[in-house]
Structure formats: structure tokens, C-alpha cells
Amino acid sequence: MSKRSIEDMEVEAMVVEQVKRKKDKKEKKAKKDVVVENGVEDNVNGVTEEEGEEEVKDKRKRKKEKKDKKREKKERKAKEEEEEAIVAAEDAMDLDARETPEAQPQPEKLSKEERRAAKKAAKEAKKNAKKEAYAKPNRNASLPPDTPAPQVTYSTPAGPPTVSSGYTESAELTALPKSTIDEFLTEHAIAITDPHDSNLRPITSFSYLPSNSFDFTGFTSPTPIQAATWPFTLSGYDCIGVAETGSGKTLAFAVPAIRHIIALKASQKSSKGVRAVVVSPTRELAMQIYDSMEEYSKEARLSTVCVYGGVPKDEQRAKLKRADIVVATPGRLNDLIDEGSADLSNVSYLVLDEADRMLDKGFEEDIKRIIRAIPSPTRQTLMFTATWPQSVRKLASTFMNSPTKITIGDRDDLRANVRIAQTVEVIDQHAKESRLLALLKQHQSDSQRDDKILVFCLYKKEATRVEGFLRSRGLRVASIHGDLSQAQRTMALAQFKEGKCPLLIATDVAARGLDIPKVKLVINVTFPLTIEDYVHRIGRTGRAGADGMAYTFFTEHDKAHSGALVNVLKAAGQPVPEALLKFGTTVKKKEHAAYGAFYRSTDGTKTSKKIKFAD
Ligand SMILES: Nc1ncnc2c1ncn2[C@@H]1O[C@H](COP(=O)(O)OP(=O)(O)OP(=O)(O)O)[C@@H](O)[C@H]1O
């Protein structure tokens, strides 16, 4: 036999062996499959068939337990996510939606983690808000979230208001010569657009108010916005009041609110239930409005509750049961409406403070939901602000019935308070911190040591960094922004107000409405997202007739705002730096999120005409 044939035989034997092994394996597998299919494991380990059944049962049990655990874990995770979403929604709604980094242009690079967290929070907040909008158990629950609130249609001009506190002009006011009234209107550049032709005169003295229980000690006379709006708001008309920052708009809506409730209580048998709601964009502003409401309604023994996020709900729920007035941030108020703790079905007086902010895309949906919870036929709606961009006017008009529009100063164009000296410095991004330090040294040294300075940043992380930088340089500094707990925010603001800490670093949560006494200087380290926010930020100084000062760092990143800023500076008679002009003077048209590029600006008061006073 040749060597080759032996090798061939060996190969052949190997192949036969392999084929046999494969066949055995196949048979074994087929047998196992049949057994498993019949519910009995193969007796491979030499156990009896009975023992095999036990093992199967055990295995099934273990499998079921594993499955249950998995399901529980999934449910727990879903619940946690839901809770997180509520917090995120509150953050977006109550604090300032603009603090969510991905919602804004990014002048600075955020870390991957920050971006991911922000994206997740925003996504969940959106999902949650949508879910809640549809789940809302009130009388308009069937309306999808984008449906405008139901309207009462009045003939034009509108008929008499449904609820009025029974305002009658005082005899002394009526007796004043028309020229005195005209002088007052001209001196304060008051424009009244009254679709009702009601010929109501401004209440130029507190003594012309209907008999009241208000203590105006410390004030000599009503401010122009108070004088001009009171006759209309006291008469029960819807009203838009636009006046500069720090001009007393809070009392402009607080006084009629209190009179309104007193009148209702006197005329109705049942005096229970919330009658007035004031909505504000931030918790701190809500608390400030609440303090004013409390002070001025004390005599009338009305009960007010402040409803805002970031704190437990129990106390708010309890107070809501006996409240006449609710001052609220939108997120928490909607929460309490949804769970049935806040009943707005008796409300007939609604105020949107900082109305343009309340109607912009961050809050629009929340406001619609609140409005749906209030019966529209009896609702008197008031909107107050220092800035009234075209982009929100159409939306505002859908919530109002033939409103009287009152503006102090030429406010159809954006106007900053003229008593604020504005300085804009075009600067390199990297030079900001050293320039800030130099400004603080200049304005807070020696005898000026305790002068209050408010520094604005755009992002929470930026505020934290600036605070750390200034503290490392030995400055006394506090901060307020959305990354802090409510207790920390409240404490920082109190310390700044009381002068215990004269330097406050803030994001735009502090831009609107806050009335902090004697803020000497506002510094904008990073330009805000909108020109309106710029006007509100610098408006934290120069309040109630005082002078103020503002410094703004302007970089290449902010060039989209150069045209609008140039206009604001020019309108207030402030110097416009050459370097700013180089960025261009074109003003970009602001588009409303709901209408996008197709938005056509329409003033809701188009059919009205300027008020004429009779002799
Ligand atoms: N009639 C008045 N006379 C003098 N001061 C007043 C009068 N009414 C209100 N004030 C004071 O003016 C200051 C500013 O008022 P308020 O906070 O209501 O301004 P605002 O117009 O709402 O400002 P912002 O636009 O910033 O929200 C407050 O300290 C308030 O006490």
C-alpha cells in the first residue's frame, strides 16, 4: 500500500468520524427541542423525569421573578422621570425659560454633560406640559392647547363691562378745568386709546379715588400710569398699561383689584372663592407683588396667597381654600389647578404683570391654560409692562375685550427709562472679567463701599463662575439664578435688598419687576437675549423718579442686537459708541414663535381712537 493511500484512508476515516459526530449532535438537539416544546427538560444529567419537572418549575419561577423585578424597575424609573419632568417644567416656567441653554444662541461653549442635561430637561418639560394641557380637568378641557381662549364678543364699541366696582368720577375731579387735565396728559406724555369713548379723566390726586381704605403715606400723588389707568380699571374695562420701569405699575393694578373684590363681596351673598389672580414670570416678583397686595388689602381684610414653585405645596393648598387674591407663577398655578386645589371659576379680575414676557413663547401655553380656567364672560383682563413689542400684541388681543390702551411716554417704540445713564462698552470676550473688576473697584471703593451694584449674566453657569471669580478677589458677593435652591435665592435677594451684601450676580430671573431700593449701578456682563430684557435689566436702577446708571459689555457675539440697542440709546439721549455702530444699525424683526415668518403684527386696539375730554 502506498504512503499516499494510507493518508487517504486516514482522511476518509476522519471525515466519517466528523459526519457521525455532527449527526449525533443533530439528533440530540432535535430530541431536546421536542422535550422542551412539551415542557419537559431533557434528562441529560441523569435525573428522573419528576425531578426534571421540579427544575422546570423552579426555572419558570426564577424567570417570573426576574421579569417582575424588571417591570418594577421600569415603573420606578418612569415615576422618577415624571417627577424630574415636573421639576424641569417648573424650572422652565417659573424661573425663566431662557435659562435653558439650548433654547438660546450660545456665546460660550457648554460642556457635553450640561448640554445633554439641558436638552433632556427641556424635552421632558415640553412633553409634560403637553400631557398636562390635555389632561386638565376644567370646563374647557376639550380644547387642545393651541386653541385660543373662548371669547365673549362685544359689539364695537364694546358695551358696558360686566363687573365693575361702581366707579363714579369724583365731583372735584369733574370740576377741574379741561386745560388742567390736558396739561397733565401732555406733561407726562400720556396717550389713552379708548374704544369705549368713556371720557374718563385721570385720577390726578389720591383724594379723587372713590372712598377707600388705602394708606398712601409716603406718596404725594398717583404716578401717571396709576392716574391714567385707574378710572378705566375701576370701571371694569380691560386695560393695557405700558409705562417705564419703576413707575408704580404694581399699585396701578393692585388698587382696582382690591376695590373690585370689596365691591363683589358687598353685592353678592356668597363671598367665598378666589376673585382675583395676578400672574408674574418669576417667583421673586410674585412674592414682591404679594407683599404689596397684603399691605394694601389689610384694611379690607382680604386674604392673599402667593403660589410659586420650588417650595412644598401644602401651605399654598391650605391658604388657597380661603384666598380672595392669588399671586402666582404660571407653572405652579397650573399644577394646583390640575390637582383641583386651585379653583378659578369665581375669578373675574386677571392681571398679567410683565405681560409681554407672559405672552412670549416660554409662557404662552401656560397662560392659555390659566385663562381657560377663568370664566370669560365675567373676566376683566389687565396687562401691564414697560415694553410692548409688536410680536405679542395680536396674541394679547385674543385674551381681551376692547381694551383701553394707556401708554406713558412714546412707548409704541421701545423706550428705556431716561433717568438712567447708559454706557455701552464694545469689548473683547476675554477682557470682560478684568473690566468688571475695574468697574466694581471704581464704583464700590471707600465711601461707596456699600453702594448696591447688580451684575447680570446670561447663563446660570456663567453667573456661578463670575461669582467665584469676584469672591476669589475678596469681594462680598451673593447670587441669584435657577441653579440655586429657593431658600438660597430668597436669602441672596434679602441680603442685597437690606444692603448686607452690596453686590448681587444675577441671571434674567432678576431682570423684571424687582423693586430693590437704591441700586446705584447695573452691569450687563453678557447682553441679554432680547432688547426688551435689556430695558428691564437696566430698569432695576433709577426707580420711582431716582437717577440710575448702567454699563453694558457688548461683544462680537451680540452684534445681532446692535441696531435695536442703538435705537434705545438714541431715544433716551444716550451716547452711542462708534464701535457699536460698526456692527450695523439694522433692527431685526422679532417673530412670534406661534406665527413664525408669517406673523403680521396687528394692534388689538386698531378700531379705537384717542380719548377726548369734554369741557
Ligand atoms: N404714587 C407713587 N408715588 C411714589 N412712589 C410710588 C408710587 N407708587 C408706587 N411707588 C413706588 O415706586 C416703586 C416702583 O414701583 P413698581 O415696582 O410698582 O414699579 P413698576 O412700574 O412695576 O416697575 P417694573 O416695570 O420694573 O416692574 C416702588 O418702590 C413703589 O413703592
The ligand as a Tripos MOL2 file, in Angstrom:
@<TRIPOS>MOLECULE
LIG
   31    33     1     0     0
SMALL
NO_CHARGES

@<TRIPOS>ATOM
      1 N1        -47.6800  107.0810   43.6930 N.pl3     1 LIG1
      2 C1        -46.4190  106.7930   43.9680 C.ar      1 LIG1
      3 N2        -45.5500  107.7550   44.3270 N.ar      1 LIG1
      4 C2        -44.2680  107.4610   44.5950 C.ar      1 LIG1
      5 N3        -43.7380  106.2200   44.5500 N.ar      1 LIG1
      6 C3        -44.5670  105.2200   44.1950 C.ar      1 LIG1
      7 C4        -45.9380  105.4530   43.9020 C.ar      1 LIG1
      8 N4        -46.5000  104.2780   43.5980 N.ar      1 LIG1
      9 C5        -45.5340  103.3500   43.7030 C.ar      1 LIG1
     10 N5        -44.3750  103.8950   44.0760 N.ar      1 LIG1
     11 C6        -43.0810  103.2250   44.3060 C.3       1 LIG1
     12 O1        -42.4050  103.1170   43.0710 O.3       1 LIG1
     13 C7        -41.5330  101.9920   43.0950 C.3       1 LIG1
     14 C8        -41.6750  101.2160   41.8100 C.3       1 LIG1
     15 O2        -42.9650  100.6760   41.7280 O.3       1 LIG1
     16 P1        -43.2640   99.3150   40.9470 P.3       1 LIG1
     17 O3        -42.3700   98.2470   41.4370 O.co2     1 LIG1
     18 O4        -44.7190   99.1140   41.0210 O.co2     1 LIG1
     19 O5        -42.7890   99.7290   39.5020 O.3       1 LIG1
     20 P2        -43.1090   99.0310   38.0910 P.3       1 LIG1
     21 O6        -43.5940  100.0940   37.2040 O.co2     1 LIG1
     22 O7        -43.9640   97.8600   38.3000 O.co2     1 LIG1
     23 O8        -41.6420   98.6120   37.6540 O.3       1 LIG1
     24 P3        -41.1790   97.4380   36.6650 P.3       1 LIG1
     25 O9        -41.5110   97.8600   35.2810 O.co2     1 LIG1
     26 O10       -39.7190   97.3570   36.8740 O.co2     1 LIG1
     27 O11       -41.9150   96.2190   37.0750 O.co2     1 LIG1
     28 C9        -41.9240  101.1770   44.3200 C.3       1 LIG1
     29 O12       -40.9420  101.3220   45.2930 O.3       1 LIG1
     30 C10       -43.2220  101.8010   44.7850 C.3       1 LIG1
     31 O13       -43.3800  101.7510   46.1760 O.3       1 LIG1
@<TRIPOS>BOND
     1     1     2 1
     2     2     3 ar
     3     2     7 ar
     4     3     4 ar
     5     4     5 ar
     6     5     6 ar
     7     6     7 ar
     8     6    10 ar
     9     7     8 ar
    10     8     9 ar
    11     9    10 ar
    12    10    11 1
    13    11    12 1
    14    11    30 1
    15    12    13 1
    16    13    14 1
    17    13    28 1
    18    14    15 1
    19    15    16 1
    20    16    17 2
    21    16    18 1
    22    16    19 1
    23    19    20 1
    24    20    21 2
    25    20    22 1
    26    20    23 1
    27    23    24 1
    28    24    25 2
    29    24    26 1
    30    24    27 1
    31    28    29 1
    32    28    30 1
    33    30    31 1
@<TRIPOS>SUBSTRUCTURE
     1 LIG1         1 GROUP 0 **** ****
